[in-house]
Amino acid sequence: FSSALWPFSTMGWPDSTPELKKYYPTSVLVTGFDIIFFWVARMIMTGVKFMDDIPFKDVYIHALVRDEHGQKMSKSKGNVIDPLIMIESYGTDAFRFTLAAFAAQGRDIILSEKRIEGYRSFCNKIWNATRFILMNLGEDFKPAMPDTSKLEVFDRWMLHTANMAVKNVNAALEEYRFNEAANLMYEFWWNEFCDWYLELVKQRIYSKDPASGDSSDAAKQVLYHVLKTGLKLLHPFMPFITEEIWSIIKTDVETDIMVSQWPEYSSSMVFADESLYAETFKEIIYKIRNIRGEMNIPPDKKAAVVFKTVNPLMIKIINTESVHIQALAKVESVAIDADYTPEKTDASAVMTDLEIFLPLKGLIDTDKEKARLEKEIGKIIQELQRVEGKLNNESFTGKAPADVIEKERAKQKEYRDMLEKLQESLSKLN
């Protein structure tokens, strides 16, 4: 009964106190599904009875944390993960982010140390990116966003991407989709900012050519602006690392990050054409990297690449970004040939209005690669047959826990996907 009175009894009720007027009703209650009837419903009943109003507008039903096998944690089972030990081992921010990233509505959190360890690597990625930026800003750097019309295409794409991250993260937080907000942040930081933009601007930042001064300065301003925006968005999930970095990069007149202005979506930072340009460029790099991976081309072997297209945008991107294509896709030459006739030994990939060819002659020993693929296919077929034998066995599917069966089905899908890719690679060589 006393817990049912909690929303107003803690604020001085039955007296009409300033605290009661200010905090009742509150905005949201966060709780688990297992006590909805025993606590949440009773708070609503007593609130309506004694206060003539419900005690909260929204109820966020969070997930239960289970062990890596999907079992409820208990001392008797010995499967309890002590959060203090995890924090000591991996850091508070990594642990917090793990819980947020897997807190999907309607699903429990399957917690394992490997997942926490993975997000510790994410923390390291943020530290390393910040270190790189600070090392290259220079002592004379003064924050001042340049005229966006004078920025290069990848600068405007990065500002557009950061702006869309602000929009999407805010929308997710407004609707209590915390896992989606966390995963949006992960994608933005790791893939867009670190893996793409930092790599694309390195040449401009490192350049000693006086003529490239404006381009270098513009890249530094965009790096600084996007870094600050990313830190603010990440702060609710990783308060310690973001506060520490913010204290280093903020100007003297700026407040601490927790009381700074929260990022807001801006229509002036929407660059749709640049976004299409950059995403098309990225897909070209992905396609070439996939060919190299599927054909097992050694990293130290520089390939030639031939593009077959008449599409004006494709031609513009390939000609303008040929240096980036060579560096990021590890190719030694880039050519456009609308009439190219591929050799039998060429590996290929296809995009809308674009065919990509990598001549394999001299890059790999075809006979050895065929033998390797055939051996690998044989291994995968054996593993697939073993898994499917389990799943077709009624005594296994009838007795095994649901999470064990689900893992076997995941293995089945993984082996089928691997087999399809290996057979496709072999067919190309044949």
Contacts in CASP RR format, 6 or more apart in sequence:
PFRMAT RR
TARGET T0000
AUTHOR 0000-0000-0000
METHOD contacts of the structure
MODEL  1
FSSALWPFSTMGWPDSTPELKKYYPTSVLVTGFDIIFFWVARMIMTGVKF
MDDIPFKDVYIHALVRDEHGQKMSKSKGNVIDPLIMIESYGTDAFRFTLA
AFAAQGRDIILSEKRIEGYRSFCNKIWNATRFILMNLGEDFKPAMPDTSK
LEVFDRWMLHTANMAVKNVNAALEEYRFNEAANLMYEFWWNEFCDWYLEL
VKQRIYSKDPASGDSSDAAKQVLYHVLKTGLKLLHPFMPFITEEIWSIIK
TDVETDIMVSQWPEYSSSMVFADESLYAETFKEIIYKIRNIRGEMNIPPD
KKAAVVFKTVNPLMIKIINTESVHIQALAKVESVAIDADYTPEKTDASAV
MTDLEIFLPLKGLIDTDKEKARLEKEIGKIIQELQRVEGKLNNESFTGKA
PADVIEKERAKQKEYRDMLEKLQESLSKLN
2 9 0 8 1.000
3 39 0 8 1.000
3 42 0 8 1.000
3 43 0 8 1.000
4 39 0 8 1.000
4 42 0 8 1.000
4 43 0 8 1.000
4 45 0 8 1.000
4 46 0 8 1.000
5 13 0 8 1.000
5 46 0 8 1.000
5 50 0 8 1.000
6 43 0 8 1.000
7 24 0 8 1.000
7 25 0 8 1.000
7 26 0 8 1.000
7 43 0 8 1.000
7 47 0 8 1.000
7 55 0 8 1.000
7 56 0 8 1.000
8 20 0 8 1.000
8 24 0 8 1.000
8 47 0 8 1.000
8 50 0 8 1.000
8 51 0 8 1.000
8 55 0 8 1.000
11 17 0 8 1.000
11 19 0 8 1.000
11 20 0 8 1.000
11 23 0 8 1.000
11 24 0 8 1.000
12 19 0 8 1.000
12 20 0 8 1.000
13 20 0 8 1.000
13 50 0 8 1.000
13 51 0 8 1.000
14 50 0 8 1.000
24 51 0 8 1.000
24 53 0 8 1.000
24 55 0 8 1.000
25 51 0 8 1.000
25 53 0 8 1.000
25 54 0 8 1.000
25 55 0 8 1.000
25 56 0 8 1.000
25 57 0 8 1.000
26 55 0 8 1.000
26 56 0 8 1.000
26 57 0 8 1.000
27 56 0 8 1.000
27 57 0 8 1.000
27 58 0 8 1.000
28 56 0 8 1.000
28 57 0 8 1.000
28 58 0 8 1.000
28 59 0 8 1.000
28 60 0 8 1.000
28 176 0 8 1.000
29 40 0 8 1.000
29 43 0 8 1.000
29 55 0 8 1.000
29 56 0 8 1.000
29 58 0 8 1.000
29 59 0 8 1.000
29 60 0 8 1.000
30 60 0 8 1.000
30 62 0 8 1.000
31 39 0 8 1.000
31 40 0 8 1.000
31 59 0 8 1.000
31 60 0 8 1.000
31 61 0 8 1.000
31 62 0 8 1.000
32 61 0 8 1.000
32 62 0 8 1.000
32 64 0 8 1.000
33 61 0 8 1.000
33 64 0 8 1.000
34 64 0 8 1.000
36 59 0 8 1.000
36 61 0 8 1.000
40 59 0 8 1.000
43 55 0 8 1.000
43 56 0 8 1.000
44 54 0 8 1.000
44 55 0 8 1.000
47 53 0 8 1.000
47 54 0 8 1.000
47 55 0 8 1.000
48 54 0 8 1.000
58 176 0 8 1.000
60 176 0 8 1.000
61 105 0 8 1.000
61 106 0 8 1.000
62 103 0 8 1.000
63 102 0 8 1.000
63 103 0 8 1.000
63 104 0 8 1.000
63 105 0 8 1.000
63 106 0 8 1.000
63 107 0 8 1.000
63 108 0 8 1.000
63 109 0 8 1.000
64 72 0 8 1.000
64 108 0 8 1.000
64 109 0 8 1.000
65 73 0 8 1.000
65 81 0 8 1.000
65 99 0 8 1.000
65 108 0 8 1.000
65 109 0 8 1.000
65 111 0 8 1.000
66 72 0 8 1.000
66 73 0 8 1.000
66 108 0 8 1.000
66 109 0 8 1.000
66 110 0 8 1.000
66 111 0 8 1.000
67 73 0 8 1.000
67 79 0 8 1.000
67 81 0 8 1.000
67 110 0 8 1.000
67 111 0 8 1.000
67 112 0 8 1.000
68 110 0 8 1.000
68 111 0 8 1.000
68 112 0 8 1.000
68 114 0 8 1.000
69 79 0 8 1.000
69 110 0 8 1.000
69 401 0 8 1.000
69 403 0 8 1.000
69 404 0 8 1.000
70 108 0 8 1.000
70 110 0 8 1.000
70 403 0 8 1.000
71 77 0 8 1.000
71 79 0 8 1.000
73 79 0 8 1.000
73 80 0 8 1.000
73 81 0 8 1.000
74 80 0 8 1.000
81 111 0 8 1.000
81 113 0 8 1.000
83 95 0 8 1.000
86 95 0 8 1.000
86 113 0 8 1.000
86 116 0 8 1.000
87 95 0 8 1.000
89 113 0 8 1.000
89 116 0 8 1.000
90 113 0 8 1.000
90 116 0 8 1.000
90 117 0 8 1.000
90 119 0 8 1.000
90 120 0 8 1.000
91 120 0 8 1.000
91 123 0 8 1.000
92 240 0 8 1.000
93 123 0 8 1.000
93 237 0 8 1.000
93 238 0 8 1.000
93 239 0 8 1.000
93 240 0 8 1.000
93 241 0 8 1.000
94 116 0 8 1.000
94 117 0 8 1.000
94 118 0 8 1.000
94 119 0 8 1.000
94 120 0 8 1.000
94 122 0 8 1.000
94 123 0 8 1.000
95 116 0 8 1.000
95 119 0 8 1.000
96 237 0 8 1.000
96 238 0 8 1.000
96 239 0 8 1.000
97 119 0 8 1.000
97 122 0 8 1.000
97 123 0 8 1.000
97 182 0 8 1.000
97 237 0 8 1.000
97 238 0 8 1.000
98 111 0 8 1.000
98 115 0 8 1.000
98 116 0 8 1.000
98 119 0 8 1.000
99 109 0 8 1.000
99 111 0 8 1.000
100 178 0 8 1.000
100 179 0 8 1.000
100 181 0 8 1.000
100 182 0 8 1.000
100 237 0 8 1.000
101 119 0 8 1.000
101 179 0 8 1.000
101 182 0 8 1.000
101 183 0 8 1.000
101 186 0 8 1.000
102 109 0 8 1.000
102 110 0 8 1.000
102 111 0 8 1.000
102 115 0 8 1.000
102 179 0 8 1.000
103 109 0 8 1.000
103 178 0 8 1.000
103 179 0 8 1.000
104 179 0 8 1.000
105 176 0 8 1.000
105 177 0 8 1.000
105 179 0 8 1.000
122 186 0 8 1.000
122 189 0 8 1.000
122 190 0 8 1.000
123 238 0 8 1.000
123 241 0 8 1.000
125 189 0 8 1.000
125 190 0 8 1.000
125 194 0 8 1.000
126 189 0 8 1.000
126 234 0 8 1.000
126 238 0 8 1.000
126 241 0 8 1.000
126 245 0 8 1.000
127 241 0 8 1.000
127 245 0 8 1.000
129 189 0 8 1.000
129 193 0 8 1.000
129 194 0 8 1.000
129 198 0 8 1.000
129 227 0 8 1.000
130 227 0 8 1.000
130 245 0 8 1.000
130 248 0 8 1.000
130 249 0 8 1.000
132 198 0 8 1.000
133 223 0 8 1.000
133 224 0 8 1.000
133 227 0 8 1.000
134 248 0 8 1.000
134 249 0 8 1.000
136 205 0 8 1.000
136 206 0 8 1.000
136 220 0 8 1.000
137 220 0 8 1.000
137 223 0 8 1.000
137 224 0 8 1.000
138 220 0 8 1.000
141 220 0 8 1.000
141 224 0 8 1.000
143 221 0 8 1.000
143 224 0 8 1.000
143 225 0 8 1.000
143 251 0 8 1.000
144 221 0 8 1.000
145 221 0 8 1.000
145 225 0 8 1.000
146 217 0 8 1.000
146 218 0 8 1.000
146 221 0 8 1.000
148 155 0 8 1.000
148 156 0 8 1.000
148 159 0 8 1.000
148 268 0 8 1.000
148 269 0 8 1.000
148 271 0 8 1.000
150 214 0 8 1.000
150 218 0 8 1.000
151 159 0 8 1.000
151 218 0 8 1.000
151 222 0 8 1.000
152 204 0 8 1.000
152 215 0 8 1.000
152 218 0 8 1.000
152 219 0 8 1.000
153 274 0 8 1.000
153 277 0 8 1.000
153 278 0 8 1.000
154 197 0 8 1.000
154 200 0 8 1.000
154 201 0 8 1.000
154 274 0 8 1.000
154 278 0 8 1.000
155 201 0 8 1.000
155 218 0 8 1.000
155 219 0 8 1.000
155 222 0 8 1.000
156 271 0 8 1.000
156 274 0 8 1.000
157 271 0 8 1.000
157 274 0 8 1.000
157 275 0 8 1.000
157 277 0 8 1.000
157 278 0 8 1.000
158 192 0 8 1.000
158 193 0 8 1.000
158 197 0 8 1.000
158 222 0 8 1.000
158 226 0 8 1.000
159 222 0 8 1.000
159 225 0 8 1.000
159 226 0 8 1.000
159 269 0 8 1.000
159 271 0 8 1.000
160 269 0 8 1.000
160 270 0 8 1.000
160 271 0 8 1.000
160 272 0 8 1.000
160 274 0 8 1.000
160 275 0 8 1.000
161 188 0 8 1.000
161 192 0 8 1.000
161 193 0 8 1.000
161 275 0 8 1.000
162 188 0 8 1.000
162 193 0 8 1.000
162 225 0 8 1.000
162 226 0 8 1.000
162 229 0 8 1.000
162 230 0 8 1.000
162 269 0 8 1.000
163 265 0 8 1.000
163 266 0 8 1.000
163 269 0 8 1.000
163 270 0 8 1.000
165 184 0 8 1.000
165 185 0 8 1.000
165 188 0 8 1.000
165 192 0 8 1.000
165 229 0 8 1.000
165 230 0 8 1.000
165 233 0 8 1.000
166 229 0 8 1.000
166 233 0 8 1.000
166 263 0 8 1.000
166 264 0 8 1.000
166 265 0 8 1.000
167 265 0 8 1.000
168 184 0 8 1.000
169 181 0 8 1.000
169 184 0 8 1.000
169 185 0 8 1.000
169 233 0 8 1.000
170 263 0 8 1.000
170 264 0 8 1.000
170 265 0 8 1.000
172 178 0 8 1.000
172 180 0 8 1.000
172 181 0 8 1.000
172 184 0 8 1.000
173 181 0 8 1.000
173 236 0 8 1.000
181 237 0 8 1.000
182 237 0 8 1.000
185 230 0 8 1.000
185 233 0 8 1.000
185 234 0 8 1.000
185 237 0 8 1.000
188 230 0 8 1.000
188 233 0 8 1.000
189 230 0 8 1.000
189 234 0 8 1.000
193 226 0 8 1.000
193 230 0 8 1.000
196 278 0 8 1.000
196 282 0 8 1.000
197 222 0 8 1.000
197 223 0 8 1.000
197 226 0 8 1.000
198 223 0 8 1.000
199 328 0 8 1.000
200 324 0 8 1.000
201 219 0 8 1.000
201 222 0 8 1.000
201 223 0 8 1.000
203 323 0 8 1.000
203 327 0 8 1.000
204 212 0 8 1.000
204 215 0 8 1.000
204 216 0 8 1.000
204 219 0 8 1.000
205 216 0 8 1.000
205 219 0 8 1.000
205 220 0 8 1.000
207 213 0 8 1.000
207 215 0 8 1.000
207 216 0 8 1.000
224 249 0 8 1.000
227 249 0 8 1.000
228 246 0 8 1.000
228 249 0 8 1.000
228 250 0 8 1.000
229 263 0 8 1.000
230 263 0 8 1.000
231 242 0 8 1.000
231 245 0 8 1.000
231 246 0 8 1.000
231 249 0 8 1.000
231 257 0 8 1.000
232 242 0 8 1.000
232 257 0 8 1.000
232 260 0 8 1.000
232 262 0 8 1.000
232 263 0 8 1.000
233 263 0 8 1.000
234 242 0 8 1.000
235 242 0 8 1.000
235 243 0 8 1.000
235 246 0 8 1.000
235 257 0 8 1.000
235 258 0 8 1.000
239 258 0 8 1.000
242 257 0 8 1.000
243 256 0 8 1.000
243 257 0 8 1.000
243 258 0 8 1.000
246 256 0 8 1.000
246 257 0 8 1.000
246 260 0 8 1.000
247 256 0 8 1.000
250 256 0 8 1.000
250 257 0 8 1.000
254 260 0 8 1.000
276 313 0 8 1.000
277 313 0 8 1.000
277 317 0 8 1.000
280 313 0 8 1.000
280 314 0 8 1.000
280 317 0 8 1.000
280 351 0 8 1.000
281 317 0 8 1.000
281 321 0 8 1.000
281 324 0 8 1.000
283 351 0 8 1.000
284 317 0 8 1.000
284 318 0 8 1.000
284 325 0 8 1.000
284 329 0 8 1.000
284 351 0 8 1.000
284 354 0 8 1.000
284 356 0 8 1.000
285 325 0 8 1.000
285 328 0 8 1.000
285 329 0 8 1.000
287 349 0 8 1.000
287 351 0 8 1.000
287 356 0 8 1.000
288 305 0 8 1.000
288 325 0 8 1.000
288 329 0 8 1.000
288 331 0 8 1.000
288 349 0 8 1.000
288 356 0 8 1.000
288 358 0 8 1.000
289 329 0 8 1.000
290 349 0 8 1.000
291 297 0 8 1.000
291 347 0 8 1.000
291 348 0 8 1.000
291 349 0 8 1.000
291 356 0 8 1.000
291 358 0 8 1.000
292 303 0 8 1.000
292 329 0 8 1.000
292 330 0 8 1.000
292 358 0 8 1.000
294 347 0 8 1.000
294 421 0 8 1.000
294 424 0 8 1.000
294 425 0 8 1.000
294 428 0 8 1.000
295 347 0 8 1.000
295 358 0 8 1.000
295 360 0 8 1.000
295 363 0 8 1.000
295 364 0 8 1.000
295 369 0 8 1.000
295 425 0 8 1.000
295 428 0 8 1.000
295 429 0 8 1.000
296 364 0 8 1.000
296 369 0 8 1.000
296 372 0 8 1.000
297 303 0 8 1.000
297 358 0 8 1.000
297 360 0 8 1.000
297 363 0 8 1.000
297 364 0 8 1.000
298 363 0 8 1.000
299 330 0 8 1.000
301 363 0 8 1.000
301 364 0 8 1.000
302 330 0 8 1.000
302 331 0 8 1.000
302 332 0 8 1.000
303 330 0 8 1.000
303 331 0 8 1.000
303 332 0 8 1.000
303 358 0 8 1.000
303 359 0 8 1.000
303 363 0 8 1.000
304 331 0 8 1.000
304 332 0 8 1.000
304 333 0 8 1.000
304 335 0 8 1.000
304 358 0 8 1.000
304 359 0 8 1.000
305 325 0 8 1.000
305 329 0 8 1.000
305 331 0 8 1.000
305 333 0 8 1.000
305 334 0 8 1.000
305 335 0 8 1.000
305 356 0 8 1.000
305 357 0 8 1.000
305 358 0 8 1.000
306 335 0 8 1.000
306 336 0 8 1.000
306 337 0 8 1.000
306 340 0 8 1.000
306 342 0 8 1.000
306 356 0 8 1.000
306 357 0 8 1.000
306 358 0 8 1.000
306 359 0 8 1.000
307 314 0 8 1.000
307 318 0 8 1.000
307 334 0 8 1.000
307 335 0 8 1.000
307 336 0 8 1.000
307 337 0 8 1.000
307 354 0 8 1.000
307 355 0 8 1.000
307 356 0 8 1.000
307 357 0 8 1.000
308 336 0 8 1.000
308 337 0 8 1.000
308 338 0 8 1.000
308 339 0 8 1.000
308 340 0 8 1.000
308 354 0 8 1.000
308 355 0 8 1.000
308 356 0 8 1.000
308 357 0 8 1.000
309 315 0 8 1.000
309 318 0 8 1.000
309 336 0 8 1.000
309 338 0 8 1.000
309 353 0 8 1.000
309 354 0 8 1.000
309 355 0 8 1.000
310 338 0 8 1.000
310 353 0 8 1.000
311 353 0 8 1.000
311 354 0 8 1.000
314 353 0 8 1.000
314 354 0 8 1.000
315 336 0 8 1.000
318 325 0 8 1.000
318 334 0 8 1.000
318 336 0 8 1.000
319 336 0 8 1.000
322 334 0 8 1.000
325 331 0 8 1.000
325 334 0 8 1.000
326 332 0 8 1.000
326 333 0 8 1.000
326 334 0 8 1.000
331 358 0 8 1.000
340 355 0 8 1.000
340 357 0 8 1.000
342 348 0 8 1.000
342 357 0 8 1.000
343 359 0 8 1.000
343 361 0 8 1.000
345 359 0 8 1.000
345 360 0 8 1.000
345 361 0 8 1.000
345 366 0 8 1.000
346 357 0 8 1.000
346 358 0 8 1.000
346 359 0 8 1.000
346 360 0 8 1.000
347 357 0 8 1.000
347 358 0 8 1.000
347 360 0 8 1.000
347 428 0 8 1.000
348 355 0 8 1.000
348 356 0 8 1.000
348 357 0 8 1.000
348 358 0 8 1.000
348 428 0 8 1.000
349 355 0 8 1.000
349 356 0 8 1.000
350 356 0 8 1.000
360 366 0 8 1.000
366 429 0 8 1.000
369 429 0 8 1.000
370 426 0 8 1.000
370 429 0 8 1.000
370 430 0 8 1.000
373 422 0 8 1.000
373 425 0 8 1.000
373 426 0 8 1.000
373 429 0 8 1.000
374 426 0 8 1.000
376 422 0 8 1.000
377 419 0 8 1.000
377 422 0 8 1.000
377 423 0 8 1.000
377 426 0 8 1.000
380 415 0 8 1.000
380 418 0 8 1.000
380 419 0 8 1.000
380 422 0 8 1.000
381 419 0 8 1.000
383 411 0 8 1.000
383 415 0 8 1.000
384 412 0 8 1.000
384 415 0 8 1.000
384 416 0 8 1.000
384 419 0 8 1.000
387 408 0 8 1.000
387 411 0 8 1.000
387 412 0 8 1.000
387 415 0 8 1.000
388 412 0 8 1.000
390 396 0 8 1.000
390 408 0 8 1.000
391 397 0 8 1.000
391 405 0 8 1.000
391 408 0 8 1.000
391 409 0 8 1.000
391 412 0 8 1.000
396 405 0 8 1.000
397 405 0 8 1.000
END
